[in-house]
Amino acid sequence: MTSGTTLQDMNTIAGKHDASSNIVDISGCDENGRSATNRRSALVASDAEEDDDVLDLGILPKSTHRDGSLYRNTHLWKRDYNVDDPSETRLPDPTDCDIRNGECIRHLPNRVLQIFSLKLAELTVDLGPVELYGYIAVRDYLDTLRNYVVNISRDDPIIVKQGSLIDMAGPKRGIDLISTILVEYDMRIKVGEEERDDYQLIDGVTDIDDLGPWNCALKNRIQGDCGAVDLTIARVDDAVMANIEVVVLEVQSSFDLCLRCFIGGYNEGIRLFNGTIGESRHLKRSVVAVVDGSTLVLKFKVASGPSGSVERCCSFKADMHGLDTREIKTGFGLISVKVTWSTLLTV
């Protein structure tokens, strides 16, 4: 397997994209965080967002799951990225540090793709709440196994409606953006007793290439048979990884918690948790890319019934290695935060 594959290479080995997936040089952003050069067709996500540009992501040829075309190895990129292997990435954080003058010289900041949010942007079969399941995963050259962003079983679907955010379970580790990455997805709407009766929301593989400085959050759309999903993403240069662990240590009374994080230089927030806390528990571990030396901010919004809500914030300075801890006290309970810093492994 060779590293450094480019989008042009992918087009050569996979065949030309459809008209909505032309090569585009996204080389800058205007003051509102939108692409400032060579945009793809702008789509309107909703009446409330009619001024927002949405970049239409194309689907690679012969890359769908439902008809099995993804697993027919007629394209080199399918073998290079091991798309027939559904295993989840097992890549650990680096441990073989070489410390000189108090700093690690073996592991350095990387160029990383950060996913800020996923949104069910459009439904064409039912505008009411639907039961959604399936997965969205990323494959990069650091480790071509699936790095799940969403992975929902049919037995335990989530209930969402058009315009809803889709809670992200991952990624498990940072997403290396030195070369082309693949976004693989198979999301369906549950409608009956049998899987064959379900509606296909999105299905296929999309490539994302490092075409230029993306130092702003861009909204991208994956179109499907029965709707569309929007991904808000950004390229983060000189990034280190924040491994965020949150534990609710004490609960005085049940409360609703919304936890978001913000990384230095970006206005878009990343929702890490949104739900009800009734007892002490660990929240899911989250991995976020942060520019080395910049600030990571966690915002906790706590609410309970008619008594209103309170917000608490804590901040951390990004570093290649190290461990930071904080405690958040509210009238509803005590929350512990641990942030472990690391970098991506070098290929």
Residue frames relative to the residue before (quaternion, step in Angstrom):
aa qw qx qy qz dx dy dz
M 1.0000 0.0000 0.0000 0.0000 0.00 0.00 0.00
T 0.2227 -0.7916 0.5588 0.1075 3.59 -0.79 0.97
S 0.3611 -0.7261 0.5412 0.2226 3.54 -1.05 0.78
G 0.7220 0.4685 -0.3179 0.3977 3.51 -1.35 0.20
T 0.2900 0.7580 -0.5329 0.2394 3.60 1.15 0.44
T 0.2164 -0.7839 0.5710 0.1123 3.57 -0.93 0.87
L 0.6706 -0.4831 0.3685 0.4256 3.54 -1.31 0.22
Q 0.6143 0.5372 -0.3551 0.4561 3.58 1.06 -0.68
D 0.6236 0.5236 -0.3357 0.4736 3.61 1.02 -0.78
M 0.6518 0.5265 -0.3202 0.4420 3.56 0.94 -0.91
N 0.6508 0.5100 -0.3264 0.4581 3.59 0.99 -0.77
T 0.6425 0.5365 -0.3264 0.4391 3.56 1.01 -0.78
I 0.7594 0.3912 -0.2184 0.4718 3.57 0.87 -0.93
A 0.7383 0.4077 -0.2408 0.4804 3.59 1.13 -0.47
G 0.5350 -0.5751 0.4419 0.4333 3.58 1.18 -0.35
K 0.6347 -0.5548 0.3662 0.3940 3.57 -1.18 0.47
H 0.5010 -0.6249 0.5079 0.3173 3.52 -1.20 0.64
D 0.5809 -0.5270 0.4514 0.4254 3.52 -1.29 0.06
A 0.7571 -0.4365 0.2405 0.4224 3.54 -1.30 0.20
S 0.6812 0.4930 -0.2948 0.4538 3.59 1.11 -0.55
S 0.7165 0.4224 -0.2489 0.4963 3.61 1.23 0.03
N 0.1873 0.7891 -0.5572 0.1784 3.55 0.86 0.92
I 0.5577 -0.5744 0.4681 0.3740 3.54 -1.24 0.45
V 0.0150 -0.8044 0.5923 -0.0430 3.55 -0.79 1.05
D 0.3142 -0.7303 0.5757 0.1912 3.56 -1.00 0.83
I 0.0783 -0.7859 0.6133 0.0108 3.56 -0.33 1.26
S 0.0658 0.8763 -0.4682 0.0924 3.56 0.16 1.26
G 0.8238 0.0931 -0.0761 0.5541 3.59 1.14 0.18
C 0.2788 -0.7444 0.5824 0.1701 3.54 -1.33 0.13
D 0.3947 -0.6811 0.5476 0.2836 3.52 -1.14 0.58
E 0.7578 -0.4170 0.2427 0.4393 3.57 -1.25 0.04
N 0.6777 0.4724 -0.2984 0.4781 3.60 1.18 -0.35
G 0.5833 -0.6218 0.3683 0.3708 3.58 1.24 0.23
R 0.5357 0.6091 -0.4280 0.3986 3.60 1.17 0.39
S 0.6359 -0.5186 0.3984 0.4099 3.55 -1.21 0.40
A 0.2417 -0.8116 0.5199 0.1119 3.57 -0.82 0.98
T 0.7756 0.2704 -0.1682 0.5450 3.61 1.21 -0.12
N 0.8803 0.0178 -0.0094 0.4739 3.52 -1.17 0.80
R 0.0991 0.8311 -0.5395 0.0915 3.58 0.71 1.02
R 0.4348 -0.6085 0.5761 0.3299 3.48 -1.29 0.38
S 0.7393 -0.3966 0.2773 0.4682 3.58 -1.26 0.08
A 0.3292 -0.7385 0.5555 0.1939 3.56 -0.87 0.96
L 0.1437 -0.7813 0.6047 0.0577 3.52 -0.94 0.96
V 0.3918 -0.6980 0.5439 0.2518 3.56 -1.17 0.51
A 0.3380 -0.7685 0.5104 0.1863 3.57 -0.59 1.16
S 0.7732 -0.1600 0.1303 0.5996 3.60 0.96 -0.76
D 0.6904 -0.4641 0.3379 0.4402 3.57 -1.27 0.21
A 0.6733 0.5094 -0.2962 0.4466 3.56 1.06 -0.77
E 0.7606 0.3440 -0.1835 0.5191 3.57 1.20 -0.40
E 0.2374 0.8359 -0.4786 0.1262 3.55 1.15 0.48
D 0.6615 0.4926 -0.3166 0.4685 3.61 1.19 -0.29
D 0.5861 0.5919 -0.3709 0.4107 3.60 1.22 -0.18
D 0.3393 -0.7167 0.5715 0.2113 3.55 -0.96 0.87
V 0.0975 -0.7658 0.6341 0.0432 3.54 -1.00 0.90
L 0.2798 -0.7767 0.5450 0.1465 3.57 -0.66 1.10
D 0.3445 -0.7640 0.5149 0.1803 3.56 -0.68 1.11
L 0.2371 -0.7772 0.5703 0.1204 3.58 -0.59 1.16
G 0.3524 -0.7373 0.5367 0.2101 3.57 -0.90 0.89
I 0.3886 -0.6890 0.5629 0.2394 3.54 -1.32 0.27
L 0.4772 -0.6709 0.4848 0.2952 3.58 -0.89 0.92
P 0.5664 -0.6125 0.4233 0.3534 3.62 -1.03 0.71
K 0.8534 0.1133 -0.0932 0.5002 3.55 -1.19 0.67
S 0.4921 0.6835 -0.4072 0.3534 3.59 0.88 0.92
T 0.5010 0.6728 -0.4260 0.3389 3.61 1.18 0.30
H 0.5004 -0.6823 0.4660 0.2587 3.53 -1.20 0.73
R 0.6797 0.5597 -0.3161 0.3532 3.53 0.79 -1.07
D 0.7423 0.3482 -0.2207 0.5283 3.60 1.07 -0.66
G 0.5287 -0.6766 0.3814 0.3424 3.58 1.30 0.08
S 0.4310 0.7324 -0.4575 0.2618 3.62 1.20 -0.01
L 0.5645 0.6069 -0.3899 0.4013 3.60 1.13 -0.55
Y 0.7540 0.4215 -0.2080 0.4588 3.57 0.98 -0.85
R 0.5383 0.5487 -0.4357 0.4683 3.57 1.24 0.26
N 0.2746 -0.8371 0.4584 0.1168 3.54 -0.16 1.37
T 0.1994 0.7906 -0.5471 0.1893 3.55 0.43 1.24
H 0.7114 0.3748 -0.2443 0.5420 3.60 1.28 -0.07
L 0.5612 -0.6405 0.4168 0.3180 3.54 -0.99 0.88
W 0.6317 0.5577 -0.3492 0.4098 3.60 0.98 -0.79
K 0.5998 0.5640 -0.3675 0.4325 3.61 1.09 -0.55
R 0.6789 0.4553 -0.2872 0.4993 3.57 1.05 -0.73
D 0.6344 0.5469 -0.3329 0.4332 3.59 0.97 -0.83
Y 0.7738 0.3249 -0.1643 0.5183 3.58 1.02 -0.81
N 0.4031 -0.7631 0.4458 0.2374 3.59 1.28 0.33
V 0.1237 0.8507 -0.5043 0.0820 3.58 0.92 0.86
D 0.6143 0.5438 -0.3635 0.4414 3.60 1.20 -0.28
D 0.6232 0.5020 -0.3410 0.4933 3.61 1.29 -0.01
P 0.1977 -0.8235 0.5221 0.1007 3.63 -0.40 1.19
S 0.3922 0.7498 -0.4672 0.2561 3.61 1.25 0.06
E 0.4574 -0.6716 0.5159 0.2713 3.53 -1.22 0.61
T 0.6000 -0.5781 0.4145 0.3661 3.56 -1.10 0.71
R 0.1677 -0.7853 0.5910 0.0768 3.54 -1.09 0.80
L 0.3441 0.7793 -0.4728 0.2252 3.55 1.29 0.18
P 0.2751 -0.7872 0.5287 0.1585 3.62 -0.65 1.06
D 0.6091 -0.4864 0.4480 0.4379 3.52 -1.34 -0.01
P 0.5612 -0.6183 0.4180 0.3578 3.63 -1.06 0.62
T 0.1188 -0.8060 0.5784 0.0418 3.56 -1.03 0.84
D 0.6290 0.5596 -0.3317 0.4257 3.60 1.24 -0.34
C 0.0595 0.8493 -0.5198 0.0702 3.56 0.70 1.10
D 0.1773 -0.7313 0.6478 0.1187 3.54 -1.29 0.55
I 0.1184 -0.8407 0.5281 0.0199 3.56 -0.07 1.35
R 0.0349 0.7708 -0.6332 0.0607 3.57 -0.81 1.09
N 0.8402 -0.0401 -0.0207 0.5404 3.57 -0.73 1.11
G 0.7321 -0.4569 0.2239 0.4529 3.53 1.00 0.91
E 0.7138 0.3913 -0.2560 0.5213 3.59 1.25 0.06
C 0.4530 -0.6618 0.5260 0.2831 3.55 -1.16 0.69
I 0.1815 -0.7981 0.5671 0.0922 3.58 -0.77 1.03
R 0.5729 0.6009 -0.3790 0.4087 3.60 1.25 -0.06
H 0.7854 0.2617 -0.1245 0.5469 3.57 0.95 -0.90
L 0.0782 -0.8173 0.5704 -0.0213 3.54 -0.72 1.13
P 0.6345 -0.5060 0.3965 0.4291 3.61 -1.21 0.30
N 0.2589 -0.7853 0.5546 0.0929 3.54 -1.17 0.70
R 0.4807 -0.5830 0.5494 0.3566 3.52 -1.41 -0.03
V 0.0087 -0.8427 0.5296 -0.0960 3.56 -0.40 1.27
L 0.3534 -0.6892 0.5869 0.2358 3.56 -1.19 0.63
Q 0.1166 -0.7839 0.6076 0.0524 3.57 -0.84 1.01
I 0.2173 -0.7500 0.6127 0.1217 3.55 -0.90 0.97
F 0.2589 -0.7952 0.5338 0.1253 3.58 -0.59 1.15
S 0.8063 -0.1357 0.1202 0.5630 3.59 0.92 -0.80
L 0.2029 -0.7009 0.6647 0.1603 3.50 -1.44 0.34
K 0.0194 -0.8123 0.5826 -0.0207 3.57 -0.91 0.89
L 0.3959 -0.6617 0.5798 0.2631 3.54 -1.08 0.80
A 0.1553 -0.8642 0.4754 0.0548 3.55 0.12 1.33
E 0.8249 0.0504 0.0390 0.5617 3.55 1.03 -0.74
L 0.0564 -0.7525 0.6551 0.0378 3.54 -1.15 0.77
T 0.1678 -0.8037 0.5644 0.0861 3.57 -0.89 0.90
V 0.6824 0.4879 -0.2911 0.4599 3.60 1.24 -0.15
D 0.7940 -0.0458 0.0852 0.6001 3.59 1.06 -0.70
L 0.2738 -0.7976 0.5169 0.1473 3.58 -0.52 1.14
G 0.5726 0.5836 -0.3850 0.4282 3.58 1.24 -0.17
P 0.7213 -0.3891 0.3057 0.4846 3.60 -1.24 -0.08
V 0.0967 -0.7856 0.6106 0.0269 3.57 -1.04 0.88
E 0.4312 -0.6546 0.5519 0.2844 3.53 -1.31 0.39
L 0.0884 -0.8302 0.5500 -0.0228 3.55 -0.47 1.27
Y 0.0786 0.7806 -0.6175 0.0562 3.56 -1.04 0.82
G 0.4637 0.6621 -0.5104 0.2934 3.55 -1.34 0.19
Y 0.4177 -0.7183 0.5051 0.2333 3.56 -1.23 -0.29
I 0.1094 -0.7005 0.6953 0.1178 3.47 -1.46 0.36
A 0.0509 0.8061 -0.5831 0.0872 3.59 -0.71 1.08
V 0.3044 -0.7321 0.5842 0.1732 3.53 -1.28 0.49
R 0.1170 -0.7488 0.6471 0.0830 3.55 -1.15 0.74
D 0.0043 0.7867 -0.6172 0.0103 3.59 -0.86 0.98
Y 0.6558 -0.5438 0.3569 0.3833 3.56 -1.30 0.21
L 0.5024 0.6298 -0.4382 0.3986 3.58 1.23 -0.12
D 0.7377 -0.1576 0.1290 0.6437 3.53 1.17 -0.78
T 0.3029 -0.8236 0.4523 0.1593 3.58 -0.31 1.23
L 0.4649 0.6532 -0.4717 0.3670 3.61 1.20 0.12
R 0.6566 -0.5434 0.3548 0.3843 3.57 -1.23 0.48
N 0.1251 -0.7345 0.6642 0.0606 3.52 -1.02 0.95
Y 0.2414 -0.8404 0.4689 0.1251 3.55 0.09 1.35
V 0.2162 -0.7264 0.6392 0.1302 3.51 -1.12 0.85
V 0.7537 0.0274 -0.0031 0.6566 3.55 1.16 -0.79
N 0.1127 0.7740 -0.6173 0.0851 3.58 -1.00 0.83
I 0.0963 0.8211 -0.5402 0.1572 3.56 0.02 1.38
S 0.3551 -0.7513 0.5161 0.2075 3.58 -0.74 1.03
R 0.5946 -0.5714 0.4296 0.3679 3.56 -1.22 0.49
D 0.6400 0.5416 -0.3211 0.4404 3.58 1.12 -0.62
D 0.7866 0.1974 -0.1029 0.5760 3.58 1.20 -0.42
P 0.0414 0.8413 -0.5369 0.0468 3.61 0.64 1.10
I 0.4162 -0.6617 0.5499 0.2941 3.54 -1.29 0.30
I 0.3494 -0.7202 0.5596 0.2148 3.57 -1.16 0.61
V 0.0986 0.7959 -0.5830 0.1305 3.56 -0.59 1.20
K 0.2139 -0.7416 0.6142 0.1643 3.54 -1.31 0.23
Q 0.6995 -0.4441 0.3293 0.4528 3.56 -1.26 0.22
G 0.7740 0.3001 -0.2564 0.4950 3.54 -0.84 1.06
S 0.5466 0.6300 -0.3944 0.3858 3.60 1.26 -0.22
L 0.4462 -0.6237 0.5630 0.3082 3.53 -1.23 0.56
I 0.2978 -0.7140 0.6050 0.1883 3.55 -1.18 0.67
D 0.4120 -0.7238 0.4928 0.2520 3.58 -0.58 1.13
M 0.3035 -0.7643 0.5488 0.1499 3.55 -0.94 0.97
A 0.3091 -0.7515 0.5580 0.1684 3.56 -0.89 0.97
G 0.7866 0.2146 -0.0934 0.5715 3.57 1.18 -0.45
P 0.5019 0.0917 -0.7532 -0.4151 1.44 -2.33 -0.96
K 0.6032 -0.5712 0.4262 0.3582 3.53 -1.31 0.40
R 0.7720 0.0349 -0.0116 0.6346 3.55 1.18 -0.63
G 0.6842 -0.4677 0.3525 0.4347 3.56 -1.29 0.07
I 0.3915 -0.7127 0.5420 0.2119 3.55 -1.24 0.59
D 0.3260 -0.7756 0.5159 0.1613 3.56 -0.47 1.26
L 0.1010 -0.8237 0.5576 0.0207 3.59 -0.73 1.06
I 0.2722 0.7571 -0.5420 0.2429 3.58 1.05 0.69
S 0.7873 0.0902 -0.0489 0.6080 3.59 1.08 -0.71
T 0.7719 -0.3568 0.2495 0.4634 3.56 -1.32 -0.04
I 0.1235 -0.7573 0.6343 0.0940 3.56 -1.09 0.75
L 0.3154 -0.7184 0.5855 0.2039 3.53 -1.29 0.45
V 0.1702 -0.7277 0.6536 0.1198 3.54 -1.12 0.78
E 0.1005 -0.8096 0.5783 -0.0036 3.57 -0.52 1.26
Y 0.0588 0.8272 -0.5517 0.0884 3.59 -0.82 0.93
D 0.0449 0.7399 -0.6697 0.0463 3.48 -1.28 0.70
M 0.1265 0.8026 -0.5614 0.1572 3.56 0.07 1.35
R 0.0565 -0.8196 0.5695 -0.0266 3.57 -0.85 1.02
I 0.3676 -0.6920 0.5804 0.2216 3.52 -1.34 0.45
K 0.3369 -0.7589 0.5275 0.1801 3.56 -0.65 1.14
V 0.0037 0.8297 -0.5567 0.0407 3.57 -0.72 1.07
G 0.8202 0.1604 -0.0673 0.5449 3.60 1.11 -0.43
E 0.7302 -0.4129 0.3142 0.4445 3.52 -1.33 -0.25
E 0.7668 0.3318 -0.1633 0.5247 3.57 1.05 -0.80
E 0.5759 -0.6133 0.4255 0.3336 3.56 -1.09 0.78
R 0.6262 0.5673 -0.3447 0.4089 3.58 1.03 -0.71
D 0.6498 0.5193 -0.3151 0.4569 3.59 1.22 -0.38
D 0.5470 0.6583 -0.3864 0.3438 3.58 1.24 -0.36
Y 0.4745 -0.6531 0.5142 0.2895 3.55 -1.26 0.54
Q 0.3710 -0.7057 0.5580 0.2302 3.55 -1.10 0.74
L 0.2689 -0.7627 0.5663 0.1591 3.58 -0.67 1.09
I 0.7637 -0.1607 0.1328 0.6110 3.60 0.62 -1.14
D 0.0240 0.7967 -0.6002 0.0664 3.58 -1.06 0.74
G 0.6006 0.5740 -0.4155 0.3703 3.56 -0.76 1.01
V 0.4176 -0.6539 0.5605 0.2896 3.52 -1.34 -0.43
T 0.1064 -0.7754 0.6217 0.0305 3.55 -1.00 0.94
D 0.2638 -0.7544 0.5746 0.1761 3.57 -1.04 0.73
I 0.1139 -0.7570 0.6407 0.0586 3.53 -1.15 0.76
D 0.1271 -0.8225 0.5542 0.0118 3.53 -0.69 1.14
D 0.4822 -0.6431 0.5140 0.2994 3.53 -1.20 0.61
L 0.0063 -0.8631 0.5035 -0.0392 3.57 0.16 1.30
G 0.7926 -0.1707 0.1430 0.5677 3.60 1.13 -0.33
P 0.7229 -0.4266 0.2873 0.4613 3.60 -1.23 -0.02
W 0.1037 -0.8089 0.5788 0.0037 3.53 -0.69 1.15
N 0.2787 0.8349 -0.4633 0.1028 3.60 1.12 0.26
C 0.6098 0.4169 -0.4033 0.5401 3.49 0.73 1.25
A 0.5210 -0.6303 0.4707 0.3313 3.57 -1.22 0.41
L 0.1277 -0.7945 0.5928 0.0313 3.57 -0.85 1.05
K 0.3202 -0.7355 0.5670 0.1869 3.55 -1.03 0.83
N 0.0591 -0.8021 0.5937 -0.0270 3.56 -0.79 1.11
R 0.2222 -0.7970 0.5521 0.1025 3.57 -1.05 0.75
I 0.1836 -0.7282 0.6513 0.1084 3.52 -1.11 0.88
Q 0.2218 -0.7848 0.5696 0.1024 3.56 -0.56 1.18
G 0.0547 -0.8056 0.5898 0.0115 3.55 -1.06 0.80
D 0.7522 -0.4006 0.2810 0.4413 3.53 -1.34 -0.06
C 0.8255 0.2075 -0.0621 0.5212 3.57 0.91 -0.92
G 0.8171 -0.0282 0.0054 0.5758 3.57 1.17 0.41
A 0.3612 -0.7133 0.5559 0.2273 3.54 -1.25 -0.44
V 0.2081 -0.7451 0.6222 0.1197 3.53 -1.27 0.60
D 0.2422 -0.7626 0.5855 0.1303 3.57 -0.95 0.93
L 0.1370 -0.7520 0.6410 0.0698 3.54 -1.07 0.88
T 0.1523 -0.7496 0.6358 0.1032 3.56 -0.89 0.92
I 0.0550 0.8271 -0.5444 0.1286 3.55 -0.45 1.27
A 0.0571 -0.7770 0.6242 0.0579 3.54 -1.31 0.30
R 0.3837 -0.6514 0.5922 0.2789 3.50 -1.27 0.47
V 0.1254 -0.7861 0.6034 0.0467 3.57 -0.83 1.02
D 0.2210 -0.7830 0.5710 0.1096 3.57 -0.55 1.18
D 0.8283 0.1723 -0.1507 0.5115 3.57 -1.24 0.56
A 0.3006 0.8019 -0.4624 0.2297 3.55 1.04 0.84
V 0.1357 -0.7059 0.6856 0.1151 3.47 -1.30 0.64
M 0.4575 -0.7081 0.4787 0.2453 3.55 -1.23 0.45
A 0.2125 -0.7452 0.6218 0.1135 3.54 -0.95 0.99
N 0.1427 -0.7676 0.6225 0.0543 3.56 -0.64 1.16
I 0.1078 -0.8521 0.5120 -0.0141 3.54 -0.15 1.37
E 0.0095 -0.7838 0.6202 -0.0295 3.55 -0.79 1.08
V 0.0730 -0.8014 0.5935 -0.0129 3.55 -0.78 1.11
V 0.0494 -0.7889 0.6124 -0.0100 3.55 -0.89 1.02
V 0.2753 -0.7157 0.6163 0.1794 3.56 -0.94 0.93
L 0.2311 -0.8294 0.4992 0.0971 3.57 -0.27 1.30
E 0.8080 0.0573 0.0105 0.5863 3.57 0.93 -0.90
V 0.1032 -0.7763 0.6196 0.0524 3.56 -1.10 0.75
Q 0.2578 -0.7733 0.5632 0.1354 3.57 -0.61 1.15
S 0.7544 -0.1311 0.0996 0.6354 3.54 1.13 -0.79
S 0.6575 -0.5325 0.3571 0.3958 3.56 -1.18 0.57
F 0.0515 0.8035 -0.5902 0.0579 3.58 -0.99 0.82
D 0.4414 -0.6494 0.5508 0.2832 3.52 -1.34 0.40
L 0.0960 -0.8055 0.5846 0.0134 3.54 -0.94 0.94
C 0.0304 -0.7461 0.6650 0.0162 3.52 -1.00 0.94
L 0.0683 -0.8039 0.5907 -0.0130 3.56 -0.64 1.18
R 0.0278 0.7854 -0.6162 0.0512 3.54 -0.76 1.08
C 0.1774 -0.7672 0.6019 0.1329 3.54 -1.21 0.48
F 0.1810 -0.7590 0.6199 0.0830 3.52 -1.25 0.62
I 0.2063 -0.7761 0.5861 0.1079 3.55 -0.94 0.91
G 0.6418 -0.5866 0.3437 0.3547 3.55 -1.03 0.88
G 0.8009 0.2948 -0.2327 0.4664 3.55 -0.91 0.99
Y 0.7323 0.3609 -0.2145 0.5361 3.61 1.25 -0.16
N 0.3807 -0.7314 0.5240 0.2132 3.56 -0.97 0.90
E 0.5907 0.5848 -0.3633 0.4209 3.58 1.17 -0.57
G 0.2708 -0.7516 0.5791 0.1628 3.55 -1.03 0.84
I 0.3129 -0.7126 0.5959 0.1980 3.54 -1.31 0.39
R 0.2702 -0.7737 0.5490 0.1644 3.59 -0.57 1.11
L 0.1960 -0.8127 0.5440 0.0716 3.55 -0.58 1.20
F 0.7965 -0.0374 0.0454 0.6018 3.59 1.11 -0.61
N 0.0816 0.7645 -0.6373 0.0513 3.54 -1.16 0.71
G 0.4682 0.6695 -0.4557 0.3535 3.57 -0.24 1.23
T 0.5966 -0.5663 0.4452 0.3537 3.52 -1.37 -0.14
I 0.2006 -0.7610 0.6097 0.0945 3.54 -1.02 0.91
G 0.0445 -0.8265 0.5612 -0.0067 3.57 -0.64 1.13
E 0.7884 0.0877 -0.0393 0.6076 3.55 1.29 -0.31
S 0.6770 -0.4637 0.3619 0.4423 3.56 -1.29 0.20
R 0.1743 0.7909 -0.5641 0.1608 3.58 -0.91 0.90
H 0.4372 -0.6250 0.5705 0.3046 3.51 -1.38 0.28
L 0.2952 -0.7048 0.6097 0.2105 3.57 -1.02 0.76
K 0.6611 -0.5112 0.3504 0.4230 3.57 -1.21 0.32
R 0.4955 -0.6239 0.5173 0.3124 3.55 -1.20 0.62
S 0.1216 -0.7957 0.5919 0.0408 3.57 -0.95 0.89
V 0.1859 -0.7631 0.6118 0.0937 3.55 -1.14 0.74
V 0.0010 -0.8125 0.5780 -0.0766 3.56 -0.67 1.16
A 0.3769 -0.7111 0.5511 0.2205 3.57 -1.07 0.82
V 0.0019 -0.7912 0.6096 -0.0494 3.57 -0.89 1.00
V 0.5045 -0.6377 0.4813 0.3274 3.59 -0.96 0.80
D 0.5292 -0.6513 0.4464 0.3106 3.56 -0.85 1.01
G 0.8120 0.2378 -0.2026 0.4930 3.55 -0.83 1.05
S 0.6100 0.5356 -0.3599 0.4600 3.60 1.26 -0.18
T 0.5647 -0.6301 0.4388 0.3026 3.57 -1.30 -0.11
L 0.2062 -0.7238 0.6479 0.1175 3.51 -1.13 0.85
V 0.0869 -0.7987 0.5951 0.0208 3.58 -0.80 1.03
L 0.1495 -0.7592 0.6286 0.0779 3.56 -0.94 0.96
K 0.1120 -0.7922 0.5988 0.0353 3.56 -0.89 1.02
F 0.1424 -0.7847 0.6022 0.0366 3.55 -0.73 1.16
K 0.0625 -0.7687 0.6359 0.0294 3.58 -0.79 1.04
V 0.0698 -0.8131 0.5769 -0.0349 3.54 -0.53 1.26
A 0.0575 0.8010 -0.5901 0.0829 3.56 -0.84 1.01
S 0.0003 0.7838 -0.6209 0.0048 3.54 -1.22 0.57
G 0.8503 -0.1510 0.0654 0.5000 3.54 -0.44 1.28
P 0.8114 -0.2860 0.2046 0.4669 3.56 -1.15 -0.65
S 0.5234 0.6731 -0.4048 0.3305 3.59 1.22 -0.15
G 0.5665 -0.6174 0.3827 0.3893 3.59 1.25 0.03
S 0.4361 -0.6875 0.5210 0.2564 3.53 -1.31 -0.21
V 0.1885 -0.7421 0.6290 0.1347 3.51 -1.32 0.38
E 0.2266 -0.7599 0.5936 0.1376 3.54 -1.20 0.57
R 0.0593 -0.7625 0.6439 0.0242 3.51 -1.13 0.79
C 0.1229 -0.7959 0.5907 0.0507 3.57 -1.03 0.78
C 0.0074 0.7563 -0.6524 -0.0475 3.52 -1.27 0.44
S 0.1945 -0.8018 0.5601 0.0742 3.57 -1.06 0.75
F 0.1475 -0.7768 0.6109 0.0402 3.51 -1.26 0.64
K 0.3484 -0.7130 0.5644 0.2272 3.58 -1.05 0.73
A 0.4354 -0.7292 0.4725 0.2354 3.55 -0.75 1.11
D 0.0433 0.7785 -0.6228 0.0646 3.55 -1.06 0.86
M 0.6185 -0.5660 0.3880 0.3828 3.58 -1.22 0.37
H 0.7908 0.0464 -0.0021 0.6103 3.57 1.08 -0.73
G 0.5010 0.6639 -0.4712 0.2935 3.54 -1.23 0.36
L 0.2742 -0.7418 0.5958 0.1398 3.52 -1.38 0.18
D 0.0417 -0.7819 0.6221 -0.0019 3.56 -0.92 0.98
T 0.0762 -0.7906 0.6063 0.0398 3.59 -1.07 0.72
R 0.0312 -0.7649 0.6432 0.0168 3.53 -1.25 0.60
E 0.1953 -0.7334 0.6281 0.1715 3.54 -1.35 0.29
I 0.1918 -0.7687 0.6053 0.0773 3.54 -0.99 0.97
K 0.1030 -0.8058 0.5824 0.0282 3.56 -0.64 1.14
T 0.0401 0.7631 -0.6440 0.0358 3.55 -0.99 0.92
G 0.6587 -0.4986 0.3751 0.4205 3.56 -1.28 0.06
F 0.6671 0.5075 -0.2957 0.4583 3.58 1.26 -0.31
G 0.7984 -0.2016 0.1570 0.5453 3.58 1.11 -0.50
L 0.4607 -0.6478 0.5395 0.2775 3.51 -1.43 -0.11
I 0.1024 -0.8064 0.5824 0.0000 3.55 -0.80 1.10
S 0.1981 -0.7727 0.5959 0.0928 3.56 -0.95 0.96
V 0.1159 -0.7853 0.6071 0.0378 3.57 -1.00 0.90
K 0.0162 -0.7733 0.6338 0.0007 3.55 -0.99 0.92
V 0.0663 -0.7808 0.6211 0.0116 3.57 -0.86 1.02
T 0.1012 -0.7796 0.6178 0.0198 3.55 -0.71 1.16
W 0.2568 -0.7938 0.5387 0.1173 3.56 -0.77 1.07
S 0.1012 0.7743 -0.6189 0.0855 3.55 -1.06 0.81
T 0.3372 -0.6868 0.5839 0.2713 3.54 -1.35 -0.11
L 0.5816 -0.5340 0.4534 0.4135 3.54 -1.30 0.09
L 0.5386 -0.5945 0.4823 0.3520 3.54 -1.18 0.56
T 0.4085 -0.6845 0.5455 0.2587 3.56 -1.17 0.58
V 0.4957 -0.6652 0.4704 0.3010 3.57 -0.92 0.97
